Amino acid sequence: MIAPAMNAALMVAYHFPPLAGSSGIQRTLRFVQHLPAMGWQPIVLSADERAYERCSMDLLQEIPPGTPVCRAFALDTARHLAVRGRYLSALARPDRWISWRFDGIRQGLRLIKHHHIRVIWSTYPIATAHVIGAALHRRTGLPWVADFRDPMAQEGYPEDPLTWRRFAAIEAEAASHASLLCFTTRSAAATYRARYPSASDRIVVLENGYDEPSFARAEAETTDRSALNPGRLTLLHSGIVYPSERDPTKLFQALGTLKADDPGTAAQLLIRFRAAVAEELLRELARQYKVEDLIEILPPVSYAQALAEMLRADALLVMQGANCNEQVPAKVYEYLRAGRPIIALTDPAGDTWGVLDEAGVKAVGRLDDAQAIGCMLTRFARDPQSGWLPTPSAVASASRTARSAALVQHLNRLVAG
């Protein structure tokens, strides 16, 4: 039961435990954890587990006891509706989980009535969540918060013109009718203020962050504090490697050149890719540049194990291409909290560079510049302690608790208005 003094928010989110393989889960999960202490009870509307390609039970236990979680019927078009590997594109527009819409709206209306919901909150990157949020807003008149996180319709993305137009229609409806549009970076917010001037005063920045209780548990439970690979400096990339957005080609080229020109320095380094997904790409690049001995490719682990691994790494590796300048990987904030040296390969004009620079991390170079990457790797091998760490104040301001408090301020203004 919801305490009488608490307001209730319906949170429409595809990314929610037990889905595995996406750091996007953390945003909704941590809001769900922190909002009750701030006077708001989250009611979660997510997708049926069958819609998830991969599940893991490790984060289920972190959903606060008593939190209402409704899983509406949903299918993955590519897995459930394909015939001989092919399916109708209309059944995957705006995304492969559009089937979630039908039961999602039905269940959402039931939850709104039963729990006396005050605000509807829906979150991208599964666009169908906004389709559900918009429909519930139209039918109930409740304030709707559209949590975009990152831009939707971009130049050249999505590639399919019909999907692009569907994305544009979804964001235009949010700009017209949502009470708030939330983005995780200042550049994305600025882009949408320019795109939708009439919605400018309803566009806000709500960055991602790290979860302090999770790190505290990881520190308490990590009995092995030794180096990941004793005798070598391990640079950890924790999470998905996207072939375009986080193209590692120049990194491997830099490693190959370093190994040929300075084998002693190269031998000190080892780059570990954890849960990269694009494993074949990494193996092919390692063969092409003859650096198989400088690379580790390891499978996914639980969230707690991933944090513990960050705490033991000699350095944490960030990769973000110039085609994602308005986005900051959620993992960056966990890297800040881990307190380990950070090596960032990104674009100087992008928000990832800006966040790290403001945090005091000066070891930033371009992802598409093999020479610059080689210089950074050499510098780190020779001096792994100097100039790679964030400032304590930057770490403190990036907690999920602080982000939740900012969200609550917005929610309180909506219900007061």
C-alpha positions in Angstrom: 0.0 0.0 0.0 1.1 3.6 -0.7 1.5 5.7 2.4 -1.2 8.4 2.5 1.3 11.2 2.5 3.1 10.0 -0.6 2.4 10.9 -4.2 2.5 8.1 -6.8 4.3 8.2 -10.1 3.7 5.7 -12.9 7.1 4.9 -14.4 7.0 3.3 -17.9 10.3 1.7 -18.6 11.3 -1.2 -20.8 14.8 -1.3 -19.2 14.2 -2.8 -15.8 15.3 -5.9 -14.0 15.6 -8.8 -14.9 16.7 -7.4 -18.3 20.5 -7.9 -18.6 23.1 -6.3 -20.8 22.2 -2.6 -20.7 23.4 0.1 -18.3 20.2 1.9 -19.1 18.5 -0.2 -16.4 20.3 1.7 -13.7 18.5 5.0 -14.3 15.0 3.7 -13.6 16.0 1.3 -10.9 17.8 3.9 -8.9 14.9 6.4 -9.2 12.7 3.6 -7.9 15.0 3.0 -5.0 15.4 6.7 -3.9 12.0 8.3 -4.6 10.1 6.7 -1.7 12.4 8.5 0.9 11.6 11.7 -0.9 7.8 11.4 -0.8 7.1 9.7 -4.0 6.0 6.0 -4.6 7.1 4.6 -7.9 4.6 2.3 -9.7 6.6 0.5 -12.5 5.0 -0.5 -15.8 7.6 -2.6 -17.7 7.5 -5.3 -20.4 7.0 -9.1 -20.0 10.2 -10.9 -19.5 9.8 -12.9 -22.7 10.5 -9.6 -24.6 14.1 -9.5 -23.2 16.9 -11.2 -25.1 18.8 -11.9 -22.0 17.9 -11.9 -18.3 19.8 -11.8 -15.1 18.3 -12.2 -11.6 21.1 -10.3 -9.7 19.3 -6.9 -9.8 15.8 -8.1 -8.9 16.7 -8.1 -5.3 17.5 -4.4 -5.5 13.9 -3.5 -6.3 12.5 -2.2 -2.9 10.2 -4.7 -1.3 6.5 -3.7 -1.9 7.2 -1.8 -5.1 4.3 -2.5 -7.5 5.8 -3.8 -10.8 3.4 -4.6 -13.7 4.8 -6.5 -16.7 2.6 -5.9 -19.7 2.5 -8.4 -22.5 5.2 -7.8 -25.1 7.0 -9.6 -27.9 10.3 -9.0 -29.6 9.4 -8.8 -33.3 12.8 -10.1 -34.4 12.6 -13.2 -32.2 8.9 -13.9 -31.9 7.3 -12.7 -35.2 10.0 -13.5 -37.7 9.6 -16.3 -40.3 13.0 -17.7 -41.5 14.7 -14.7 -40.0 12.5 -12.1 -41.8 9.7 -10.0 -40.4 7.5 -7.1 -41.5 9.2 -3.8 -40.9 5.9 -2.3 -39.9 5.9 -4.7 -36.9 9.2 -3.1 -35.7 8.3 0.6 -36.0 9.3 2.6 -34.0 11.1 -0.4 -32.5 10.9 -4.2 -32.2 8.8 -4.0 -29.0 5.8 -2.0 -30.4 3.5 -4.9 -29.4 4.1 -3.8 -25.8 1.9 -0.8 -26.5 -1.4 -2.5 -26.5 -1.3 -4.2 -23.1 0.9 -1.4 -21.8 -1.8 1.1 -22.3 -4.5 -1.2 -20.8 -2.4 -2.0 -17.8 -1.3 1.6 -17.4 -4.9 2.8 -17.2 -5.6 0.1 -14.5 -2.6 1.2 -12.5 -3.5 4.8 -12.7 -7.0 4.2 -11.3 -5.9 1.7 -8.6 -2.9 3.7 -7.3 -4.2 7.2 -7.8 -1.3 8.2 -9.9 -0.3 11.9 -10.0 2.4 11.8 -12.7 3.2 9.6 -15.7 7.0 9.2 -16.5 8.2 7.3 -19.6 11.8 6.7 -20.6 13.6 6.1 -23.9 15.7 4.5 -25.5 12.8 2.1 -26.3 10.6 4.6 -28.1 7.4 2.5 -27.4 7.7 3.6 -23.8 6.9 7.2 -25.0 4.1 5.8 -27.2 2.5 4.3 -24.0 3.2 7.5 -22.0 1.6 9.8 -24.6 -1.5 7.5 -24.8 -2.0 7.4 -21.1 -1.6 11.2 -20.9 -4.2 11.8 -23.6 -6.7 9.5 -21.9 -6.2 10.8 -18.3 -4.9 14.3 -18.6 -2.2 13.6 -16.0 1.1 15.4 -16.3 3.6 13.5 -18.5 7.3 13.5 -18.1 9.1 12.3 -21.2 12.6 11.1 -20.2 14.4 11.2 -23.5 17.9 10.6 -22.0 19.5 11.0 -25.5 18.3 12.5 -28.8 15.8 10.4 -30.8 15.5 11.5 -34.5 19.0 12.5 -35.6 20.7 13.1 -38.9 21.1 9.7 -40.5 19.5 7.9 -37.5 17.4 5.8 -37.7 18.5 4.9 -41.2 15.1 3.7 -42.3 13.1 6.8 -43.4 9.8 5.5 -42.1 11.3 4.8 -38.7 12.9 8.2 -38.6 9.6 9.8 -39.3 8.0 7.8 -36.6 10.7 8.9 -34.2 10.2 12.5 -35.2 6.4 12.2 -34.7 6.9 10.8 -31.2 9.3 13.5 -30.1 7.0 16.2 -31.6 4.1 14.9 -29.6 6.2 15.1 -26.5 7.2 18.6 -27.3 3.6 19.6 -27.7 2.0 17.8 -24.8 4.6 16.6 -22.2 4.9 18.7 -19.0 8.7 18.0 -19.0 11.2 16.7 -21.5 14.3 15.4 -19.7 17.8 14.9 -21.3 21.0 13.6 -19.8 23.3 16.2 -21.4 23.3 19.9 -22.0 24.0 19.6 -25.7 21.0 17.4 -26.2 18.8 19.8 -24.3 20.1 22.7 -26.3 19.4 20.9 -29.6 15.8 20.2 -28.6 15.3 23.7 -27.4 16.3 24.9 -30.8 14.2 22.2 -32.6 11.1 22.9 -30.5 11.2 26.6 -29.3 7.7 26.4 -27.9 8.8 23.7 -25.5 12.0 25.4 -24.5 11.0 26.2 -20.9 9.9 22.6 -20.4 13.2 21.0 -21.4 15.5 20.1 -18.5 18.8 18.3 -18.0 18.8 15.4 -15.6 22.2 13.6 -15.9 22.9 10.0 -15.2 24.9 9.1 -12.1 26.3 6.3 -9.9 24.6 4.4 -7.0 26.5 4.9 -3.8 24.9 2.0 -1.9 25.9 -0.4 -4.7 29.5 0.9 -4.6 29.6 0.7 -0.8 28.5 -3.0 -0.9 31.0 -3.7 -3.6 33.8 -2.2 -1.5 32.7 -4.1 1.6 32.3 -7.4 -0.2 35.5 -7.2 -2.3 38.0 -9.3 -0.4 40.5 -9.5 -3.3 42.0 -6.1 -3.7 44.9 -7.3 -5.9 45.5 -6.1 -9.4 43.4 -7.7 -12.1 46.5 -8.9 -13.9 49.5 -8.7 -11.5 52.6 -7.4 -13.3 50.6 -5.6 -16.0 48.6 -2.5 -16.2 45.0 -3.4 -17.0 42.8 -0.9 -18.7 39.1 -1.9 -18.3 36.4 -1.1 -20.8 33.2 -2.2 -19.0 30.2 -2.5 -21.3 29.1 -2.6 -24.9 31.4 -1.7 -27.8 29.3 -0.2 -30.6 31.1 -0.6 -34.0 30.2 2.9 -35.1 29.5 5.0 -31.9 32.5 3.4 -30.0 34.6 2.3 -32.9 37.8 0.7 -31.4 39.8 0.5 -34.7 42.2 3.4 -34.0 42.8 2.1 -30.5 43.9 -1.3 -31.9 46.0 0.5 -34.5 47.7 2.5 -31.8 48.4 -0.7 -29.8 49.9 -2.3 -32.9 52.2 0.6 -33.6 53.2 0.8 -29.9 54.0 -2.9 -29.9 56.1 -2.6 -33.1 58.0 0.6 -32.0 58.2 0.1 -28.2 57.5 -3.6 -27.3 58.7 -3.1 -23.7 56.1 -0.4 -23.0 53.3 -2.3 -24.9 54.0 -5.4 -22.9 53.1 -3.5 -19.7 49.6 -2.9 -20.9 46.5 -5.2 -21.2 43.1 -3.9 -22.3 40.2 -5.9 -20.9 36.8 -5.7 -22.7 34.0 -6.8 -20.3 30.6 -7.6 -21.8 31.5 -5.9 -25.1 28.9 -7.8 -27.2 30.9 -7.0 -30.4 33.4 -9.7 -29.6 34.0 -10.8 -33.2 34.9 -7.3 -34.2 37.4 -7.1 -31.3 39.0 -10.4 -32.2 39.3 -9.5 -35.8 41.0 -6.2 -35.0 43.3 -7.9 -32.6 44.4 -10.3 -35.3 44.6 -7.5 -37.9 47.0 -5.4 -35.8 48.7 -8.5 -34.2 47.9 -7.5 -30.6 46.1 -10.6 -29.4 48.5 -10.7 -26.4 47.4 -7.2 -25.3 43.7 -7.9 -25.3 41.2 -9.7 -23.0 37.6 -10.3 -24.1 35.5 -11.5 -21.2 31.8 -12.3 -20.8 29.2 -10.4 -18.8 29.1 -10.6 -15.0 26.6 -9.4 -12.4 26.4 -5.7 -11.7 28.0 -6.1 -8.3 30.9 -8.0 -9.9 31.3 -5.4 -12.6 31.6 -2.7 -9.9 34.1 -4.7 -8.0 36.2 -5.2 -11.2 36.2 -1.4 -11.7 37.6 -0.9 -8.2 40.5 -3.2 -9.0 41.4 -1.9 -12.5 44.5 0.0 -13.1 42.6 2.3 -15.3 39.1 2.7 -16.7 38.7 3.2 -20.5 35.9 5.4 -22.0 35.2 5.3 -25.8 32.7 7.7 -27.4 32.7 8.7 -31.0 32.0 12.2 -32.5 28.7 10.9 -33.8 27.5 10.7 -30.2 28.6 14.2 -29.0 25.3 14.9 -27.4 25.5 11.7 -25.3 27.5 10.6 -22.2 27.8 6.9 -21.5 26.1 6.1 -18.2 29.2 4.2 -17.3 31.2 7.4 -17.1 29.6 8.3 -13.8 30.4 4.9 -12.3 33.9 5.4 -13.5 34.1 8.7 -11.6 32.9 7.0 -8.4 35.3 4.0 -8.7 38.2 6.3 -8.0 40.5 4.8 -10.5 42.5 6.6 -13.3 40.3 7.3 -16.3 41.5 7.3 -19.9 38.9 8.8 -22.2 38.9 8.5 -26.0 36.2 10.9 -27.3 35.7 14.1 -29.2 36.7 17.5 -27.8 33.4 19.0 -28.9 31.3 16.4 -27.2 29.6 16.3 -23.8 31.6 13.2 -22.7 34.8 15.3 -23.0 33.1 18.2 -21.2 31.9 16.1 -18.3 35.3 14.5 -17.7 37.1 17.8 -18.1 34.9 19.5 -15.6 35.5 16.5 -13.3 39.2 17.2 -13.4 40.1 14.3 -15.7 42.6 15.7 -18.2 43.7 12.4 -19.9 41.3 12.8 -22.8 42.1 12.2 -26.5 40.3 11.7 -29.8 38.9 8.2 -30.5 39.7 8.6 -34.2 43.4 9.6 -33.7 45.7 6.6 -33.4 48.8 8.7 -32.8 47.2 10.6 -29.9 45.9 7.3 -28.4 49.4 5.9 -28.6 50.9 8.9 -26.8 48.3 8.5 -24.0 49.0 4.8 -23.6 52.7 5.4 -23.4 52.2 8.2 -20.9 50.0 6.0 -18.7 52.5 3.1 -18.8 55.3 5.4 -17.7 53.3 7.4 -15.1 49.9 5.7 -14.2 49.3 7.9 -11.1 49.5 11.5 -12.5 46.6 13.5 -13.9 44.1 10.7 -14.4 41.7 11.1 -11.4 38.5 13.1 -10.9 38.1 15.6 -8.2 36.2 14.6 -5.0 33.6 17.4 -5.5 32.8 16.1 -9.0 32.3 12.6 -7.7 30.0 13.7 -4.9 27.7 15.7 -7.2 27.2 12.7 -9.6 25.4 10.4 -7.2 22.0 8.9 -8.1 20.6 10.2 -4.8 21.4 13.8 -6.0 19.8 13.0 -9.4 16.7 11.6 -7.7 16.3 14.7 -5.6 16.4 16.8 -8.7 13.7 14.7 -10.3 11.5 15.0 -7.2 11.8 18.8 -7.3 10.4 18.7 -10.8 7.6 16.3 -9.8 6.6 18.4 -6.9 6.3 21.4 -9.1 4.1 19.5 -11.5 1.6 18.4 -8.9 1.6 21.8 -7.2 0.8 23.4 -10.5 
